[in-house]
Amino acid sequence: MDNIWTMVITLLGGLAFFLFGMHVMSSGLERLAGGRLEQVLKKMTSNTFKSFLLGLGITAAIQSSSAVTVMLVGLVNSGLMEIGQTIGVIMGSNIGTTVTAWILSLSEINSENPVINLLNPSNLSPIIALIGILLIMFSRKSRKKDAGSICIGFAVLMAGMNMMGDAVAPLADSPAFVSLMTAFRNPLLGVLAGAVFTAIIQSSSASVGILQALSLTGSVTYGTAIPIIMGQNIGTCVTALISSIGVNKNARKVSVIHISFNLIGTMLFLCVIYGVNLLNPLQFLGNTIGPFEIAVSHSIFNIVTTAVLFPFTRQLEKIANFVIRTESGSKKSSKAPVFLDERLLNTPSFAASECNNLTVKMARTAQDNILLALRMLQNYDKKQVEKVLKTENDLDTYEDRLGSFLVKLSGKELSDSDSRTTSKLLHCIGDLERIGDHAVNLVKSADEIHEKGISFSSEARKELTTLTKALEEILALTTEAFETDSVETAKKVEPLEQAIDFITSEIKSRHVRRLQNGECTIETGFILSDLLNNYERVSDHCSNIAVAIIELDHQSFGTHAYLNSIKSNENREFCRDYEYYVEKYALR
């Protein structure tokens, strides 16, 4: 009895080490991949083959098909991806997750040649662990530290694998264990066992690893292992099922497609293999299987299933639509998706990039809203005014939800690059929202001008036209700098902002002279003053955004210190650009 308890405790401890090592390794891989994860997914089209390659590549990179599936659920729930685009990714992720089994299969390497023997992960993992510790302790760059985490994760994973192998080694001489393995030759029982165990630990990689450890006892046959492998693929779908709780119907369809894909593949394999076995007994099913053969079987199952079902992606989507029926009136609700699903926080680097994309969209929206409001000063249109007000509400939503999401994201383990991006976005979303506020102020002035029939003098109109062109340029520069993350473009914003300050001051002085000469009224003066203040404040917010981009490049946010340095007479680039803009938008 004591021996049994010792074996169970060692097995559970090994499983814990394995799962923890897998988590550390996949987290490090994801951080090392950084924004490239998002860049890869961004290239996704309706082309299923491209989606398949992307799913394979991403899963191979972060070594977690569950993480990819949860990501897909979050993307669909947020309205950022269509159901049809996820099918190829799911197929690719099933193949990508087999990499771990191949790495573990190297444990069978046993050669007299020390170089070849070093390829055995058991022999190599201590060296990798030492490299990982050195990288973490002595490297300053986060990318090297992430590489060190990957090394440590791999070493811990292999330590867990070795513990599980040692724990089950005595089972080779146990009649009860041999009898249990014989029982699992019943394919349906084997599929059920593989599915249930994988669903419990929520990791097909760990489940396959345990099967590989058990195979070292010499008591596991092909007839036992193949159904269990099929069941493991079904069991891993439980993560998608859990993640689909509380999401919209379209997002739930992702988990249905994942389950359908693996169920259909399992049924086809069972029918073919055991159908042929009935007609002509397959001798190999009784042969013992090792870690390498398990890795091969795992890959063959996923590759063949993908090859068979690849032409039937539309049918898989129809199955999902049949299981999760969408009501006829649900199209309207789909236009208002969840803004950013919190499931995306499971892959922080992707979440950071997606936040950046949405903030770029917010910047474009703010720019377009200001331009529309400026047009209302010349050609008043009540419907367009209502559009400006509605867009401002959208910008408020952007700031509120993006801000909340970014705060949660900042608490995750981020690479230096993603951390700086998150900081930049938190600095900028407030300024973008304030730009939208000034669009509302501008249309209020347009309302007043329209209702009271006020008109400016010809000189004032010319001056406002010149200032408007300067404002349009600073908005364009700021949006371009933010979207492309261009420091060179951002450096042109502050000189233009200073030029706009100079121009507004000059317009105010000219207005005072016209007022003294009786050419303008006090009423028009109030409206002009409001307009100039809003113009100036918009350019100030553009300056804040540009400074954030520049300081991000310098890895700090010393806004005041930066502004003081560039405004000094010693900064020739600033002085040159400032003089250029003052001349370009000179009041004639």
Helices and strands as residue ranges (DSSP letters): H 2-33, H 36-42, H 48-62, H 65-77, H 83-96, H 99-105, G 106-108, H 114-117, H 121-138, H 142-168, G 169-173, H 175-183, H 187-201, H 204-215, H 222-235, H 238-243, H 249-279, G 283-286, H 291-309, G 310-312, H 313-323, H 330-334, G 342-346, H 348-378, H 382-410, H 416-452, H 458-484, H 487-490, H 493-516, H 522-553, H 559-566, H 572-584
